[in-house]
Amino acid sequence: MAEETGNQRYYRAPCPGCGAPVEFRSAQSTHAVCPYCQSTVVRQGETLARTGKMAELFDDFSPLQLFAAGRIQDKPFTLIGRLQYTYPGGRWTEWIAALDADRTGVLSEDNGAYVFALPFDIQRAAPPWSELRVGATTAFAGQSYTVTSNEQVALTSAQGELPHLPELGKSFAMVELRNDKGLVLSLDYGTAPPTAYLGRSVQLDDLQLTGLRDESAKDEKGRSFNCPNCGSPVTVNLADSKTITCRSCSSIIDLSQGIGGELKHATQNEPVRPLIALGSMGQLQGVQWQVVGFQHRMGSEPGDDEMFGWDEYLLFNKKRGFSFLVDAEDGWSMVKPTTGAPVMAENGSSATYLSKRYQQQYAYNAETTYVAGEFYWQVERGQKTFNRDFASGGALLSMERSANELTWSSGSKIDSGAVATAFKLDTKKDMFKRGDALPVSAASGMGCGTIILIVVVIIIVLIILSTCSGGSSGGSRSSGGSYGGYSSGGGHK
């Protein structure tokens, strides 16, 4: 039965499973999940046919919910459906947005943020998913893209009305491509031919959303549990957390499959104490951040067994999402994942993003050796990536590559004193100083004449030592400072 609501025409028919009304607000929707009996139904003209029963939704404690409304490019939309997928690194959610009677879009999670995408004509047949290797470049509709993710995924649950409904639990490929203009192209191989969506990064605030999930609904029911290793209480504070560590025994606990069943965990020895404590609040770049996660990572250049280390703090702000504060020997920096993928030169010597050219500084293998706190991607000790760090003045760009994913981050250097002040640790400012601090600036009590005299004395001493050493051929290899200074975590975010 078709009905009119204002300017919106929608369909309503009784559920073949329980008789309750099932509504279709979009003409593009072919499937729906009955909100009463969870039957999956397919629309056949003015009637519905039952095709099965949907699994229970995983409560991701998202602020989004069905029938929340907003605006994109000054056009109204309503969230009418939800799809929950799993992949080897965890799970994520896609929301179906009805823009008008004939168009639907997708609002999906993206590296701790969101992307709003619309159906897209790639103007050629999609290549087999197996040919789209991570890191490879290809063109669609006259635009060049880099393959940043190629994963086998499966639908685990759904809600509301949907333009298509993959078979529950059946694995299929999902490929993600990005370009240097900030565009994200998704190829869904769960349909034949594959479905393509093209989108950009969005902030939830910019969508002017109404009808969001009530804050009071995000209670602690089911968000606290006992550590599977030591039994101590563990509380999950963030909606998107896929990994958390126990504060008592430092075990890493996998939350990607929820916390209702048996939890996978891994123990950690030799804990690393962060300079900035978990839970600390600090204002950086005009935004109030909370430290929610910490990683210690080690790296080495290819073919070199000399190791170097650095720390990464995962920062969270309710409106801005996640960023990384990186502490390396050559200085502090603040970066966050990019929506697009920069274009890198074939030899890796440079990369271009948003019309800005960056020069490569370092290339190295990285490994996560210790973690603490909560993370929005599945993190584990021993995770390995290949990283490249680029810079253009004070602007930074970082690439991390794993077997199935390519992640880029951008940001800038930040003064060590500003970091200490931001987290009210001025009394420990000396502990924040790194290799980027100029030695002369530290010698504030010396005049120019004193400095010149010291330099002259050093030169004389070096000449004398050189004369005394004769033709001896000793030497030592310098590590060249800390690489990995701009890195930003690893894995799907």
C-alpha positions in Angstrom: 0.0 0.0 0.0 1.4 3.4 -1.0 0.9 6.4 1.3 1.8 10.1 1.2 3.5 11.9 4.0 4.0 15.5 3.1 6.1 15.4 -0.1 7.4 11.9 0.7 5.7 8.8 -0.8 6.4 5.6 1.0 5.2 1.9 0.9 3.8 0.0 3.8 2.9 -3.7 3.9 2.4 -6.3 6.6 5.4 -8.5 7.5 4.8 -12.0 6.2 6.4 -13.3 9.4 4.4 -11.6 12.2 1.9 -9.2 10.4 3.4 -6.0 11.8 3.7 -3.1 9.4 7.0 -2.8 7.5 7.7 0.5 5.8 9.8 1.4 2.7 10.6 5.2 2.6 12.8 4.9 -0.5 11.9 3.6 -3.9 15.5 2.2 -4.1 15.0 -0.1 -1.2 14.4 -3.7 -2.1 14.9 -5.4 1.3 14.0 -4.6 4.9 14.3 -6.1 8.3 11.0 -6.3 10.3 11.6 -4.3 13.5 9.3 -6.6 15.5 10.3 -10.2 14.5 13.6 -9.6 12.7 12.4 -11.3 9.6 14.3 -10.3 6.4 11.8 -9.5 3.7 12.0 -8.6 0.0 9.5 -6.2 -1.7 7.5 -7.7 -4.6 5.3 -5.0 -5.9 2.8 -4.2 -3.1 3.5 -7.3 -1.1 6.4 -8.7 0.9 8.1 -12.1 0.9 10.0 -13.5 3.8 13.5 -14.7 3.0 14.9 -15.5 6.4 15.7 -14.1 9.9 18.3 -11.5 10.7 20.9 -12.0 13.4 20.9 -9.7 16.4 22.6 -6.3 16.0 26.0 -5.7 17.6 25.5 -2.6 19.8 28.3 -0.3 18.8 27.1 2.5 21.0 27.0 4.9 18.0 25.3 8.2 18.3 23.5 7.4 15.0 20.2 5.6 14.8 17.4 4.9 12.4 15.4 8.0 11.3 18.0 10.4 12.4 17.9 13.3 9.8 20.4 15.7 8.5 21.6 17.7 5.5 24.4 17.1 3.0 25.3 19.8 0.4 22.2 21.6 1.7 20.0 18.6 0.7 18.0 16.7 3.4 18.5 13.0 4.1 17.2 10.4 6.6 18.9 7.3 7.9 16.7 4.4 7.0 18.9 1.3 7.2 22.1 -0.1 8.8 24.5 -2.8 7.7 27.1 -4.3 10.0 30.1 -6.1 8.5 33.0 -8.1 9.9 36.4 -8.6 8.4 39.7 -10.1 9.8 40.5 -6.8 11.5 37.2 -6.3 13.3 33.8 -4.8 12.2 32.3 -1.6 10.9 28.8 -0.1 10.2 27.3 1.5 7.1 24.1 3.6 7.4 21.8 3.9 4.4 20.7 7.5 3.9 17.5 8.3 1.9 18.1 11.6 0.1 14.8 11.6 -1.8 12.4 9.1 -3.3 14.9 7.9 -5.9 18.4 8.3 -4.4 20.2 6.7 -1.4 23.6 7.3 -0.1 25.9 5.7 2.5 27.3 7.2 5.7 30.1 4.9 6.8 32.9 4.7 9.4 36.3 5.7 8.2 39.4 5.6 10.3 37.7 6.9 13.4 35.7 9.5 11.3 32.9 9.2 8.7 32.6 9.3 4.9 29.3 10.2 3.1 29.2 8.5 -0.3 26.7 8.3 -3.3 26.3 5.7 -6.0 28.9 6.3 -8.7 29.2 5.2 -12.3 32.8 4.1 -12.8 32.2 4.1 -16.6 33.8 0.7 -17.2 33.6 -2.8 -16.0 35.0 -3.3 -12.5 38.2 -5.4 -12.6 38.3 -8.6 -10.6 38.9 -7.8 -7.0 42.0 -10.0 -7.0 43.7 -7.7 -9.5 43.3 -4.7 -7.2 46.5 -5.0 -5.1 47.0 -2.7 -2.2 49.3 0.2 -3.3 48.5 -0.2 -7.0 47.0 2.7 -9.0 44.2 2.6 -11.4 41.7 5.0 -13.1 38.0 5.3 -13.0 35.9 7.9 -14.8 39.0 9.9 -15.6 40.3 10.0 -12.1 43.4 8.2 -10.8 43.1 6.2 -7.5 45.3 4.2 -5.2 44.1 0.9 -3.8 44.2 1.3 0.0 42.2 -1.7 1.2 41.2 -5.1 -0.2 39.4 -7.2 2.4 37.2 -10.2 2.6 34.1 -9.1 4.5 30.8 -10.7 5.6 27.4 -9.2 6.6 26.7 -10.1 10.3 23.5 -8.1 10.8 21.2 -5.4 9.3 18.4 -3.1 10.3 15.7 -1.1 8.5 15.3 -0.9 4.7 18.2 -1.5 2.3 18.9 -1.1 -1.4 20.5 -4.5 -1.4 21.1 -7.3 1.2 24.2 -9.6 1.0 23.7 -13.1 2.1 24.2 -13.3 5.9 27.7 -14.6 6.8 28.8 -15.1 3.2 32.3 -13.8 2.5 32.9 -11.4 -0.4 35.4 -8.7 -1.4 35.2 -5.0 -0.5 37.9 -2.8 -2.1 38.6 0.8 -1.2 40.5 3.3 -3.4 41.5 6.9 -2.6 43.1 9.8 -4.4 45.0 12.9 -3.6 41.9 15.1 -3.9 40.4 13.5 -0.8 37.9 11.2 -2.7 37.1 7.7 -1.4 35.8 5.1 -4.0 34.3 1.8 -2.6 33.7 -1.2 -4.8 31.3 -3.7 -3.2 31.8 -7.2 -4.8 28.8 -8.5 -2.9 26.6 -7.7 -5.9 26.9 -8.6 -9.6 28.2 -6.4 -11.2 30.0 -4.7 -8.2 28.4 -1.6 -6.7 30.4 1.6 -6.6 30.1 4.5 -4.2 32.1 7.7 -4.2 32.4 10.0 -1.2 34.3 12.4 1.0 35.1 12.8 4.7 32.4 14.5 6.8 32.1 15.7 10.4 28.9 14.6 12.1 28.4 18.2 13.3 28.5 19.5 9.7 25.6 17.2 8.8 23.3 19.1 11.1 21.9 15.8 12.5 18.7 15.6 14.5 17.1 12.6 16.2 20.5 11.2 17.4 20.6 8.5 20.0 20.0 9.9 23.4 23.2 10.2 25.4 21.4 8.6 28.4 20.9 5.5 26.2 24.6 5.0 26.1 24.8 3.6 29.6 27.3 1.2 31.0 25.1 -1.9 30.5 27.4 -4.5 29.0 30.3 -2.1 28.7 32.1 -3.4 31.8 33.5 -6.9 32.1 36.1 -8.9 34.0 39.6 -9.3 32.4 39.8 -12.8 30.9 43.4 -13.0 32.2 43.4 -11.7 35.7 39.7 -11.1 36.5 40.0 -7.4 37.3 37.2 -5.1 36.1 37.6 -3.5 32.7 35.4 -0.6 31.5 35.1 0.4 27.8 34.7 4.2 27.5 34.6 4.7 23.8 31.8 3.7 21.4 34.2 2.5 18.6 36.8 0.6 20.6 37.9 -2.7 19.1 40.9 -3.2 21.4 41.4 -2.4 25.1 44.1 -3.2 27.7 43.6 -4.3 31.3 45.0 -1.7 33.6 45.9 -4.4 36.2 47.8 -7.0 34.1 48.3 -5.1 30.8 46.7 -7.9 28.8 45.5 -6.8 25.3 41.8 -7.7 24.9 40.1 -8.1 21.5 36.6 -6.4 21.4 36.0 -6.7 17.7 33.4 -9.5 18.2 31.7 -7.8 21.2 32.1 -8.4 24.9 29.2 -10.8 25.5 31.1 -14.0 24.7 34.6 -15.4 25.2 37.2 -12.7 24.8 40.5 -13.2 23.1 43.4 -11.8 24.9 47.2 -11.6 24.9 49.5 -10.9 27.9 52.2 -8.3 27.8 55.4 -8.3 29.9 57.8 -5.4 30.5 55.2 -2.6 30.6 56.2 0.8 29.2 55.2 3.8 31.3 53.8 6.7 29.1 55.1 10.2 29.8 51.5 11.4 29.5 49.1 9.3 31.6 46.1 7.7 30.0 43.0 9.7 30.6 44.9 13.0 30.7 43.1 16.0 29.2 45.0 18.7 27.2 44.3 21.5 24.7 46.3 21.3 21.5 45.8 23.3 18.3 42.7 24.9 19.9 41.0 21.6 20.7 40.5 19.8 24.0 41.8 16.2 23.7 41.8 13.2 26.0 44.6 10.5 25.9 42.8 7.2 25.4 45.5 5.0 24.0 49.3 4.5 23.9 51.6 2.5 21.7 55.4 2.0 21.9 56.8 1.1 18.5 60.2 0.0 17.2 61.6 0.4 13.7 64.6 -0.4 11.6 65.7 0.5 8.1 65.5 -2.4 5.5 68.6 -4.5 5.7 69.8 -2.8 9.0 69.5 -4.5 12.4 69.9 -1.3 14.3 66.6 -0.5 16.1 65.0 2.8 17.1 61.8 3.5 19.0 59.1 6.1 19.5 55.7 6.5 21.3 52.3 7.3 19.9 49.4 8.7 22.0 45.9 8.2 20.6 43.8 11.4 21.3 40.1 11.7 21.2 37.6 14.6 21.0 33.9 13.9 20.7 33.5 16.3 17.7 36.9 16.0 16.0 37.3 12.2 16.4 40.8 10.8 16.7 44.3 12.2 16.3 47.8 10.9 17.1 50.4 12.7 19.2 53.8 11.2 18.3 56.9 11.4 20.5 60.1 10.6 18.7 63.8 11.5 19.4 63.7 14.2 16.6 60.7 15.9 18.0 56.9 15.9 18.7 54.3 15.9 16.0 50.5 15.7 15.7 48.9 13.8 12.8 45.5 12.2 11.9 44.5 9.8 9.1 43.8 11.4 5.7 40.6 10.7 3.8 42.3 10.6 0.4 45.5 8.9 -0.7 48.5 11.0 -1.7 50.3 10.3 -5.0 53.7 8.9 -4.4 56.6 9.0 -6.9 57.5 5.6 -8.3 60.9 5.6 -6.4 59.2 6.8 -3.2 61.3 9.9 -3.0 58.3 12.3 -2.8 54.5 12.4 -2.4 51.9 14.9 -3.4 48.7 15.5 -1.4 46.1 18.3 -1.9 48.5 20.0 -4.4 51.4 20.0 -1.9 54.7 18.2 -2.5 56.5 16.4 0.3 60.0 14.9 0.3 60.7 11.5 1.8 62.7 11.6 5.0 62.7 8.0 6.1 61.6 4.5 5.0 61.6 1.7 7.6 59.9 -1.4 9.0 57.8 -0.8 12.1 56.5 -3.1 14.8 54.2 -2.4 17.8 55.9 -3.7 21.0 53.5 -2.4 23.7 50.0 -1.0 23.9 47.8 0.5 26.6 44.3 2.0 26.6 41.6 1.8 24.0 41.8 1.8 20.2 39.3 2.1 17.4 41.1 -0.5 15.3 42.2 -4.0 16.2 45.7 -3.6 17.6 48.0 -6.3 18.9 51.6 -6.7 20.0 53.9 -7.6 17.1 51.8 -5.9 14.4 54.2 -5.0 11.6 54.0 -2.4 8.8 56.3 -0.8 6.3 56.4 3.0 6.8 57.5 6.1 4.8 57.7 9.5 6.3 57.6 12.7 4.2 57.9 16.4 5.1 57.4 19.8 3.5 58.8 22.4 6.0 56.8 21.8 9.2 54.0 19.9 7.4 54.2 16.1 7.7 52.9 13.1 5.7 53.1 9.4 6.7 52.4 6.2 4.9 51.8 2.8 6.6 51.4 -0.4 4.6 50.3 -3.8 5.7 49.3 -6.8 3.7 45.7 -5.7 3.1 45.7 -2.0 3.8 47.5 1.3 3.0 47.0 4.1 5.5 48.1 7.8 5.1 48.3 10.4 7.9 49.1 14.1 7.7 49.9 16.7 10.3 52.6 19.0 11.6 55.5 19.3 14.0 54.6 20.7 17.5 56.8 22.3 20.1 57.7 20.1 23.1 57.0 22.9 25.5 53.5 23.3 24.1 52.9 19.6 24.7 54.0 19.8 28.3 51.9 22.9 28.9 48.8 21.4 27.2 48.7 18.5 29.6 49.7 20.6 32.7 53.1 19.0 33.0 55.2 22.2 33.0 57.2 20.9 36.0 58.4 18.0 33.7 59.2 20.2 30.7 62.8 19.0 30.5 61.5 15.4 30.0 59.6 16.5 26.9 62.6 18.1 25.1 63.8 16.2 22.1 66.5 16.4 19.4 64.7 19.2 17.6 65.5 21.6 20.4 68.5 23.8 19.4 71.5 23.5 21.8 72.1 27.3 21.6 68.6 28.1 22.8 69.2 25.9 25.9 72.3 27.9 26.8 70.3 31.1 27.4 72.8 32.3 30.0 75.7 32.5 27.5 76.5 35.5 25.3 77.7 35.3 21.7 81.4 35.9 22.7 81.3 32.9 25.1 79.8 30.7 22.4 82.4 31.7 19.8 85.2 31.1 22.4 83.9 27.6 23.1 83.7 26.8 19.4 87.4 27.9 18.9 88.5 25.8 21.8 86.7 22.8 20.4 88.3 23.2 17.0 91.8 23.4 18.5 91.2 20.3 20.6 90.0 18.4 17.5 93.1 19.4 15.5 95.4 18.2 18.4 93.5 14.9 18.6 93.6 14.4 14.9 97.4 14.9 14.9 97.9 12.5 17.8 95.8 9.8 16.3 97.9 9.7 13.1 96.5 7.3 10.5 94.3 5.2 12.8 91.1 4.1 11.0 88.5 3.8 13.7 84.8 4.9 13.2 81.3 4.5 14.5 77.9 4.4 12.8 75.3 6.9 13.8 71.6 6.1 13.9 70.8 9.4 12.4 68.1 10.2 14.9 64.7 8.7 15.4 62.8 7.6 12.3 59.1 7.0 12.6 58.6 10.5 13.9 55.4 11.1 11.9 53.9 7.6 12.1 50.3 7.2 13.2 49.4 3.7 14.3 48.7 0.8 12.0 45.9 -1.4 10.8 42.3 -0.5 9.8 41.1 2.6 11.6 
